[in-house]
Structure formats: C-alpha cells, structure tokens
Amino acid sequence: MIIRPALSTYLVLFATLFRFTASAQIKDTLRLTLPEAEQQLLQKNIPLLTQRYSIDSARAGIITAKLYDNPQVTFENVLYNHTTKKWFDFSYEGQNSLQVEQLVKLAGKRNKAVKLAQSGVRMSEYQFYDILRTLRFSLHDNFYDLYYKQRSLQTFASQIAFLQTVVTVFTAQKELGNIAPKEIIRIKSMLYDLQHDHLALQQDIQQTQSDLALLIRVAPGTIIQPQLPDTSTDKPIAQQYTFQSLLDTARSNRYDLKIGQETVNYNHLNLRLQKSMAVPDLQVGFSFDKQGNFERNYNGLNVSMPLPFFNRNQGNIKTAKALLESSKLQLQGQEDELAHEVMNSLELALQTEKLLHEFDPGFENDYGKMMNEVEKNYRLHNIGLLEFIDLYDAYRNNVLKMNELKYDRLHALESLNFSTGALIFHP
C-alpha cells in the first residue's frame, strides 16, 4: 500500500525527466524570410553596432574643435613680508599680483579644425553604410546558398532512403535466389557514394549556416531554414540596364568611393589647417601689481606673439601635401576598379540569366515524374540495373546543377547590387 504510490511517482518523474532531456537535445529550427534576416542584421550585428559608436565618437570631435581655449589666471602673493614681519601678508602693506591671459587663434584655425572634424564624421558615416553594404551582400549570398544547398540535401536524402529500401528488399530476395549478388553490390556501392556526397554537403551546409547565424546573431546549433519564393521564372533583370547607367549609379551610391572622395577633401582641409598653423597665435592678457611696480596698484595690458623665424610648420605642411596627392591617386585607382567591378558583375548576371531562361520551366517537374516511374519500374524489374543507375545519376546531377544555377543567378544579381551600391535587384 505504501510502495506502489512511491513507485508510480518515481516512474512519472522519470518519464518527465526523460521527455525533458530528449526535448533539450532537439535543436531549435528557425524559419526565416530574407526581410526578417535583414531586420535581425540591422538590430543585432556587432560590426554595425560598433560602427555606430564610431560615428558618435567622431561627432564628439566636432564639439572639441568648437571649444575655445581656456583663459589662464596667475595669482602671486608675498610669502613673507620682512617689513611687517608677516607671513602671507594680505594687508595694505602686503604685495600681490594678478595676471589673466587668453589665447586668440589667428588665420581661422578654429573654423578649419571644425571643418576637418566634420569631414571625419562624414567618413565615419560612409564607413557605416559601406559596412552595411558588405554585410547585406554576405547575408543575402549565404541565405540563397543555404536555401539551395538544403534543397539539394533533400534530393540526396530521398535517394538514399529509396536505395536503402532497395538494398533491404534485394537482400531478402538474394537469400531466395531471385537476385544476383553483383546487382546488390552495385546498388550498395551507389548508396555509399550517395551517403559520402550527402555527408560532404551536410558539412558544407553547416559552415554556411554558421556564417549566416553569426551575421544575425542566432544561437549556435540553431537550424536555419531560409524561406524563399521561386525566382527562377522571373523576367531577366540585368539586360534592362546598360553598363554606363550602372556605372553612374555606382558612382552615386558606392560609399567606399565616397570615402575616397571625402579622404581627398579631408586631406585638403588638413593642408589648409597646417598652413594656418604657420601663423603664430596671439596671447592677450591683463596684469595687476599691487605695489611691486613703478606705481602702486599697477595694471596693464599684455600682448605677446612668437616670431615665426625658424618654425613655420614646414614639416607638417609638406606631409599634408603628400597625403593629399596620395589620396587623389588612390581615388583614381578606386574609380578604375569600380568600373571593372560593375562590368564584371553585369556580364556575370547576363550570362547566368541567359542560361537559366534557356531551360524549359516544366523540365524539372517532368524529370521528377519520370524518375518516379523509373523507381517503380526498377522495383518491378522492368528496366535493368545499368539503365537505372544511368538515369538515377543523371537525375541527381540535373537537380544539383539546377539548384546551383538558380543560386548562381541570385548570386550574380546580388553582385550587381554590391558593385553598384543600389538595389538593382530587390527580391
């Protein structure tokens, strides 16, 4: 009477614990559309968040450049008055003096420094958008790659399951003498090849999935299943554009090019600032002396300026000139590289779109139906082993190549977006 309830309670707790442990071992599956992935990229990606702080840091530089120099105050009092025999004598007979000085920057140094800081902010902002362009391309490319690799993996899985069934049935038939041993050996060899390729594709998918998860900061081990509508039947996009129109778009939207242009402007502003540094600044001050000067309660105006006989900031000016010329050459190199990138991406997009649209849209479905009939007829021994293997290999290669071609098309269109810095293709 006492043991049975305790035993039943133990069994219930054990079953509950087992179910909890089993469910904990099941990996989470995240079904994700491309817009949802982009939203997570903007909200969670570490390089993007870090660059936003860099922009705030650069903006703080403008505040610093706008600040005026602090005035300097000097006060002096007699330590020991031998006449009155007093320490720190603040009486009428005591001596003290006061001096106030303010640095006045000439040649527009402050305004030039502010403009230089503002240029630095623009470069930080351009760097943010250029990082976003790169990360968005990586996100889209990994998203498409993972989607079509998972489709190919399903093909491997279905074929492996079918061949495993065939091996099991044929093994039983072999024992009855109805199947030749060489036929089973050939099917097993085909099965092992498929399993090896299946494993290699799984490892490739794992790396692609890890790269995608890192971009959107998904927990390790989460299985990401991209959700993507079929875009293979869309009208060609690349042929709607000319090279010159795409190049003009790239020149207006590529933020790495804008960084190069702003670097030239930054170095130009820095050269102007360094030239202004050759002009000495003015030190203006007021002084008061209680009784240490030619008259009691002396006050005077102080004006001082270093004479630019030796140091006229020659070295920094020369460095600034060299940096300016170097940045101009680098900008020219960027423009040349940009033209080649746009041309290559356009040619790649045109080639892949042309090849994909030469295929019959119903070819895949017809091929799939035919393979179902092939599997049925092989089980019924209506076709031979060699014919079955040839058709099966051809079907698998067709599926894999078609998935690869569809990915290549999307990759080419995303490369067009990446090279122009604009959404030429918007899935």
C-alpha positions in Angstrom: 0.0 0.0 0.0 2.9 2.3 0.7 5.4 1.1 -2.0 3.1 1.3 -5.0 2.3 5.1 -4.9 6.0 5.8 -4.4 6.9 3.6 -7.3 4.3 5.2 -9.6 5.5 8.6 -8.6 9.1 7.6 -9.4 8.1 6.3 -12.8 6.2 9.6 -13.6 9.2 11.7 -12.6 11.5 9.5 -14.6 9.3 9.8 -17.7 9.0 13.6 -17.3 12.8 13.9 -16.9 13.3 11.7 -20.0 11.0 13.8 -22.1 12.7 17.0 -20.9 16.1 15.6 -21.7 15.0 14.4 -25.1 13.4 17.7 -26.0 16.5 19.6 -24.8 18.6 17.6 -27.3 16.4 18.6 -30.2 17.9 21.6 -32.0 15.8 24.7 -32.5 14.7 25.4 -36.0 14.4 28.9 -37.2 12.3 29.5 -40.4 13.4 32.9 -41.7 12.5 35.1 -44.7 15.0 37.4 -46.2 13.4 40.6 -44.9 13.3 39.1 -41.4 17.0 38.2 -41.7 17.8 41.8 -42.8 15.9 43.2 -39.8 18.0 41.0 -37.4 21.2 42.1 -39.2 20.4 45.8 -38.5 19.4 45.2 -34.9 22.0 42.6 -33.7 25.1 42.6 -35.9 28.2 43.6 -33.9 30.2 45.4 -36.6 27.3 47.6 -37.4 26.6 48.4 -33.8 30.3 49.1 -33.2 30.5 51.5 -36.2 27.5 53.5 -34.9 29.6 54.2 -31.8 32.5 55.3 -34.0 30.1 57.9 -35.6 29.2 59.2 -32.1 32.9 59.4 -31.3 33.6 61.4 -34.5 30.8 63.8 -33.7 32.3 64.4 -30.3 35.4 65.6 -32.2 33.3 68.5 -33.6 32.4 69.6 -30.1 36.1 69.6 -29.1 37.1 71.6 -32.2 34.5 74.2 -31.5 35.7 74.8 -28.0 37.7 78.0 -27.2 41.0 77.8 -25.2 40.5 78.4 -21.5 41.9 81.6 -20.1 44.9 81.3 -17.8 44.9 83.0 -14.4 48.0 83.6 -12.3 48.0 85.0 -8.8 51.0 85.8 -6.7 51.2 86.9 -3.1 54.1 87.6 -0.9 55.2 84.6 1.1 56.9 86.6 4.0 56.8 90.3 4.3 60.1 91.5 6.0 58.7 94.9 6.6 55.6 93.9 8.5 57.1 90.6 9.7 54.0 88.7 8.4 53.5 85.5 6.5 51.1 85.7 3.6 50.5 89.4 4.2 47.2 90.5 2.6 47.2 93.8 4.4 47.6 97.2 2.8 51.4 96.9 3.1 51.4 93.4 1.5 52.3 92.6 -2.1 50.3 90.6 -4.6 49.8 90.5 -8.3 47.3 89.1 -10.7 47.6 88.1 -14.4 44.9 86.9 -16.8 45.8 85.6 -20.3 43.7 84.4 -23.2 45.0 82.7 -26.3 43.5 84.1 -29.5 43.9 81.8 -32.5 44.5 83.6 -35.8 44.3 82.6 -39.5 40.9 80.8 -38.9 42.5 77.8 -37.2 39.4 77.1 -35.1 37.0 77.1 -38.1 39.4 75.0 -40.2 39.6 72.5 -37.3 35.8 72.3 -37.1 35.5 71.6 -40.8 38.2 68.9 -40.5 36.2 67.3 -37.7 33.0 67.5 -39.8 34.8 65.7 -42.6 35.8 63.0 -40.2 32.2 62.5 -39.2 31.1 62.1 -42.8 33.8 59.5 -43.4 32.6 57.6 -40.3 29.0 57.7 -41.6 30.2 56.5 -45.1 32.1 53.6 -43.4 28.9 52.6 -41.6 27.0 52.4 -44.9 29.8 50.6 -46.7 30.0 48.0 -43.9 26.2 47.6 -44.2 26.6 47.1 -48.0 29.2 44.4 -47.4 27.2 42.7 -44.6 24.0 42.8 -46.6 25.7 41.1 -49.6 27.1 38.4 -47.3 23.7 37.9 -45.7 21.9 37.5 -49.0 24.5 35.3 -50.5 24.6 32.9 -47.5 20.8 33.0 -47.4 20.5 31.9 -51.1 23.4 29.4 -50.8 21.9 27.7 -47.7 18.4 27.6 -49.3 19.5 25.7 -52.4 22.0 23.5 -50.6 19.2 22.4 -48.3 17.1 21.6 -51.4 19.9 19.5 -52.8 20.3 17.8 -49.4 16.6 16.7 -49.7 17.3 15.1 -53.0 20.2 13.2 -51.5 18.1 12.1 -48.6 15.2 10.9 -50.7 17.5 8.9 -53.0 19.4 7.4 -50.1 16.1 6.4 -48.4 15.0 4.7 -51.7 18.3 2.9 -52.2 18.3 1.7 -48.6 14.8 0.2 -49.2 16.0 -1.4 -52.4 19.0 -2.9 -50.6 16.8 -4.3 -47.8 14.4 -5.9 -50.3 17.0 -7.2 -52.6 19.0 -8.7 -49.7 15.9 -10.7 -48.8 15.4 -11.7 -52.4 19.0 -12.7 -52.7 18.5 -15.3 -49.9 15.7 -16.7 -52.0 18.0 -16.8 -55.1 15.9 -14.3 -57.0 18.6 -11.5 -57.2 22.2 -11.8 -58.4 24.8 -10.8 -55.8 26.6 -8.4 -58.2 23.4 -6.4 -58.5 23.2 -5.8 -54.7 26.9 -5.0 -54.6 26.4 -2.4 -57.4 23.4 -0.8 -55.6 25.3 -0.7 -52.3 28.2 1.0 -54.0 25.9 3.6 -55.4 24.3 4.0 -51.9 27.7 4.5 -50.3 28.7 7.1 -52.9 25.5 9.0 -52.2 26.0 8.8 -48.4 29.5 10.2 -48.8 28.3 13.1 -51.0 25.5 13.6 -48.6 27.9 13.9 -45.7 30.1 16.4 -47.6 27.1 18.5 -48.4 26.0 18.4 -44.8 29.4 19.7 -43.7 29.2 22.5 -46.3 25.7 23.4 -45.1 27.0 23.6 -41.5 29.6 26.1 -42.4 27.2 28.2 -44.5 24.7 28.1 -41.7 27.3 29.1 -39.1 28.3 32.1 -41.2 24.6 33.2 -41.6 23.9 32.7 -37.9 26.9 34.8 -37.0 25.7 37.7 -39.2 22.3 37.8 -37.5 23.5 36.6 -34.1 21.5 33.4 -33.8 22.4 30.9 -31.0 24.9 28.2 -32.0 23.3 25.0 -33.0 20.1 26.6 -34.3 19.0 25.1 -37.6 18.1 27.9 -40.0 15.7 27.2 -42.8 15.5 30.0 -45.3 12.1 30.7 -46.8 12.4 31.9 -50.4 9.9 32.1 -53.2 10.9 30.7 -56.5 12.5 33.4 -58.6 13.7 31.3 -61.5 10.7 32.2 -63.6 11.2 36.0 -63.1 11.9 38.1 -66.1 15.6 38.9 -66.8 16.8 41.9 -64.8 20.3 42.6 -65.9 19.5 43.1 -69.6 17.3 46.1 -68.6 20.5 48.1 -67.8 23.4 49.4 -69.7 27.0 49.5 -68.4 27.1 53.3 -68.3 23.8 53.6 -66.4 25.1 51.1 -63.8 28.4 52.9 -63.6 26.7 56.2 -63.0 24.6 54.5 -60.3 27.7 53.1 -58.7 29.4 56.5 -58.7 26.4 58.0 -56.8 25.8 55.2 -54.4 29.1 53.4 -53.6 30.1 54.6 -50.1 33.6 53.3 -50.4 34.1 55.6 -53.3 32.5 58.4 -51.2 35.1 57.6 -48.5 37.8 58.1 -51.1 36.4 61.4 -52.2 36.0 62.5 -48.6 39.5 61.5 -47.8 40.7 63.9 -50.6 38.6 66.6 -49.1 39.8 65.8 -45.6 43.5 66.0 -46.7 42.8 69.3 -48.5 41.2 70.7 -45.3 44.1 69.4 -43.3 46.6 71.1 -45.6 44.8 74.4 -45.1 44.9 73.9 -41.4 48.6 73.1 -41.4 49.3 76.2 -43.4 47.3 78.3 -40.9 49.4 76.8 -38.1 52.4 78.6 -39.6 50.7 81.9 -38.5 51.5 82.4 -34.8 48.7 82.9 -32.3 48.1 86.0 -30.2 48.3 85.9 -26.4 46.3 88.8 -24.8 46.4 89.4 -21.1 45.7 91.7 -18.2 48.1 92.2 -15.3 47.7 93.8 -11.9 50.5 94.5 -9.5 49.7 95.9 -6.1 53.0 97.6 -5.2 55.8 95.9 -7.0 55.8 98.2 -10.0 56.7 101.8 -10.6 53.4 102.8 -9.1 51.0 101.3 -6.6 48.1 99.2 -8.0 49.7 99.0 -11.4 47.5 97.5 -14.2 48.5 96.8 -17.7 47.6 95.1 -21.0 49.8 92.3 -22.2 50.1 91.2 -25.8 52.5 88.5 -26.9 53.2 86.6 -30.1 56.0 84.2 -31.1 58.0 85.4 -34.1 57.9 82.8 -36.9 61.6 83.0 -37.8 62.5 79.3 -37.5 59.4 77.1 -37.1 56.8 77.8 -39.7 55.3 74.3 -39.5 57.2 73.3 -42.7 57.3 69.6 -42.0 53.6 69.2 -41.3 52.7 71.2 -44.4 54.9 69.0 -46.6 53.4 65.9 -45.0 49.9 67.2 -45.6 50.7 68.0 -49.3 52.0 64.4 -49.8 48.9 62.9 -48.2 46.7 65.0 -50.4 48.4 63.9 -53.6 48.4 60.3 -52.4 44.7 60.3 -51.7 44.0 61.7 -55.2 45.8 58.8 -56.8 44.0 56.3 -54.6 40.7 57.8 -55.6 41.6 57.5 -59.2 42.5 53.8 -58.6 39.2 53.3 -56.9 37.3 54.7 -59.8 39.1 52.5 -62.2 38.5 49.4 -60.0 34.8 50.4 -59.7 34.3 50.4 -63.5 35.8 46.9 -63.8 33.6 45.6 -60.9 30.5 46.9 -62.5 31.4 45.5 -65.9 32.2 42.0 -64.4 29.0 41.9 -62.3 26.9 42.9 -65.3 28.5 40.3 -67.6 28.1 37.6 -64.9 24.4 38.5 -64.4 23.7 38.5 -68.1 25.3 35.1 -68.6 23.6 33.3 -65.8 20.2 34.8 -66.6 20.5 33.8 -70.2 21.4 30.3 -69.4 18.7 29.8 -66.8 16.0 31.2 -69.1 17.0 28.8 -71.8 15.7 25.9 -69.7 12.1 24.7 -70.1 10.2 25.8 -66.9 8.4 22.4 -66.8 11.6 20.4 -67.3 12.2 19.8 -63.6 8.7 18.6 -62.9 8.7 16.3 -65.9 12.0 14.9 -64.9 10.8 14.3 -61.4 7.7 12.4 -62.6 9.8 10.4 -64.9 12.2 9.3 -62.1 9.2 8.2 -60.0 8.3 5.9 -62.9 11.9 4.8 -63.2 12.0 3.8 -59.5 8.7 1.9 -59.8 9.8 0.0 -63.0 13.2 -0.9 -61.4 11.4 -2.4 -58.4 9.3 -4.4 -60.8 12.4 -5.4 -62.9 11.1 -3.7 -66.0 14.4 -2.0 -66.5 17.9 -3.2 -65.9 20.5 -2.2 -63.3 22.8 -0.2 -65.7 19.9 1.8 -67.2 18.6 2.5 -63.7 22.0 3.7 -62.5 22.5 5.9 -65.5 19.1 7.5 -65.2 19.5 7.9 -61.4 22.9 9.6 -61.7 21.6 11.9 -64.5 18.6 12.9 -62.4 20.7 13.7 -59.3 23.2 15.7 -61.4 20.3 17.6 -63.0 18.8 18.5 -59.7 22.2 19.6 -58.2 23.1 21.6 -61.3 19.7 23.3 -61.5 19.9 24.3 -57.8 23.4 25.6 -58.4 22.4 27.5 -61.4 19.5 29.2 -59.6 21.9 30.1 -56.8 24.4 31.4 -59.4 21.7 33.7 -60.8 20.8 35.2 -57.5 24.5 35.5 -56.6 25.1 37.4 -59.8 22.2 39.7 -59.2 23.4 40.4 -55.6 26.9 41.0 -57.0 25.3 43.6 -59.3 23.7 45.2 -56.2 27.0 45.1 -54.4 29.0 46.6 -57.2 26.6 49.5 -57.8 25.7 50.0 -54.1 22.0 50.2 -55.1 19.1 47.8 -55.1 19.1 46.9 -58.8 17.6 43.5 -57.8 15.2 43.6 -54.9 14.0 40.1 -54.0 
